[in-house]
Amino acid sequence: MTLRWRGWELTPFGAFDHVLLSQSTYLRNASQGLRLTRKLAPRVDGWAEFRREDQSFVRTPLIVNADDRTGDQFDYSLGASWAATPRDRFGATLLHRRKYAKAVAFAYRRESIGVDYTRLLGRGMFLATGITGQFDRYDRPDRAISHLGREDDAFTATLQYGAPLDLLWSPLKGFTAVLGVERFQQTSNLLNYDYSNNRVSGTVAYKWGI
């Protein structure tokens, strides 16, 4: 549902996630939020978003202190997109996050900035890429690890290619396949939290009208 008034659009949303880890419940997450959008110029759109998540972590055999992370999370975001040409779109996003936790050592503040670019290739195909930097500062040290307060800096780079599957076989009209690669790199003032990760993903989506 979207409410429209004098060029403004207000969209409420909600979701619920149930995450399993090794066949045991790890996280129940209920989220709610509002997104406000407006056209700032003929080819520029701007938006602001507020999201609240009620995160309930559950102790598992693998993570016995998981419930220490239980607490609310609040995200405040600003963003804009620019349609430079009918085929080229650029975007930028700023985010401030406040995460609360049962154990204060897991509570943190995050500042994040991201930029992205999408190119329409024709015949329904597209190429999208983006890079995001996020900077986390934790409220208190985890004394079991160090007396220093934890500070994490992370960067994520993504590349995606999408295409309608009816280019390969006409009965698949309405289906779109997306292939993606992602590189995540995190550095921390605590060696335990330095790590990197590479991910390859593939999805198929179907769109229909009512």
GICOR-V885641 format. One record per run of one state. SS is the DSSP state (H for helix, E for strand, - for the rest). FROM is the first residue (numbers start at 1). LEN is the number of residues. If there is no record, write none. Layout:
BEGIN
ss:SS from:FROM len:LEN
ss:SS from:FROM len:LEN
END
This chain:
BEGIN
ss:- from:1 len:1
ss:E from:2 len:4
ss:- from:6 len:2
ss:E from:8 len:14
ss:- from:22 len:2
ss:E from:24 len:18
ss:- from:42 len:2
ss:E from:44 len:14
ss:- from:58 len:8
ss:H from:66 len:4
ss:- from:70 len:1
ss:E from:71 len:13
ss:- from:84 len:4
ss:E from:88 len:12
ss:- from:100 len:4
ss:H from:104 len:3
ss:- from:107 len:1
ss:E from:108 len:15
ss:- from:123 len:2
ss:E from:125 len:14
ss:- from:139 len:12
ss:E from:151 len:14
ss:H from:165 len:3
ss:- from:168 len:2
ss:H from:170 len:3
ss:- from:173 len:2
ss:E from:175 len:14
ss:- from:189 len:2
ss:H from:191 len:3
ss:- from:194 len:1
ss:E from:195 len:12
ss:- from:207 len:4
END
